[in-house]
Amino acid sequence: MAAANPDIATLLTACRRGDVRAQETFYRRFFPLLLPICLRYLPTRQAAVPVLNQAMLRIFQSLDGYREEGALEGWLVTVTRNTVLTHLRDESRAQRRMLEGQFVWPAEVPNDALDQLAVEDILKLLVRLPDHLRVVFSLVVFDEYTHAEVATALDITETASRWRLRKARQLLQAAYLATHQIKSGS
């Protein structure tokens, strides 16, 4: 909670006044917390940093609305995630369709391989997924969204959300099995 930490409370007050140095300090302090949120949904750091910068602008513009009733970090994560989702919604649908059309789906894979993966393994494999699959997977698995919430957030149907989650899991399983077979065969 911000009120429990006088340094944060002072920093928030200065940021609300528009103090540029305080905003820079705030940015540097919370950048390491928020960048991984963007990287869950965007394929590279180069794609994630501009979206994080947009999130920081929204945070600074909304600081007056933060009532310091909950954890500041939780509020920052929510604003950042919503900014990423807005960015993804605003991307061209044609670009997403093009990615779908160019991607070759592997054969069906049993559903038990994903259960054997560690979180680090999943994150390494996650960057290989097409954007539209990675985003749905991240929302459902990491952020515990329901398919109805995913559909609303991404402006897709619940059926599309379920399909994308299933395909993401299949691709992750196939990639894991391919990697595992290569390592164990060596």
Residue pairs with C-beta under 8 A, 6 or more apart in sequence:
1 68
1 70
1 71
1 72
2 8
2 9
2 12
2 66
2 68
2 72
3 9
3 68
8 72
9 68
11 22
11 25
11 26
11 29
12 26
12 63
12 66
12 68
12 72
14 21
14 22
15 22
15 23
15 26
15 60
15 63
16 63
16 64
23 60
26 60
27 56
30 56
30 73
30 76
31 52
33 73
33 76
33 77
34 52
34 55
34 56
34 76
34 77
34 80
35 45
35 48
35 49
35 52
37 77
37 80
37 81
37 84
38 48
38 49
38 51
38 52
38 55
38 80
38 84
39 45
39 48
40 126
40 134
40 138
40 142
41 81
41 84
41 85
41 88
41 131
41 134
41 135
41 138
42 48
42 51
42 84
42 131
43 127
43 131
43 134
44 127
51 83
51 84
51 87
52 80
54 83
54 87
55 79
55 80
55 83
55 84
58 79
58 83
59 76
59 79
59 80
62 79
66 72
66 75
81 143
85 135
85 153
85 154
88 131
88 135
88 154
89 153
89 154
89 155
91 131
96 131
96 132
99 130
99 131
99 132
100 130
100 132
103 130
105 167
105 170
105 171
106 170
106 171
106 174
107 174
108 170
109 170
109 173
109 174
109 177
110 173
111 169
111 173
113 172
113 173
113 176
113 177
114 122
114 169
114 172
114 173
114 176
116 176
117 125
117 172
117 176
121 176
122 141
122 172
125 172
125 175
125 176
125 179
126 134
126 137
126 138
126 172
127 134
128 171
128 175
129 137
129 168
129 171
129 172
132 164
133 164
133 167
133 168
133 171
134 168
135 154
136 150
136 154
136 161
136 164
136 165
136 168
137 164
137 165
137 168
137 169
137 172
139 145
139 149
139 150
139 153
139 154
140 146
140 147
140 150
140 161
140 165
145 153
147 158
147 161
147 162
147 165
148 158
150 156
150 158
150 161
151 157
151 158
151 160
151 161
154 161
156 164
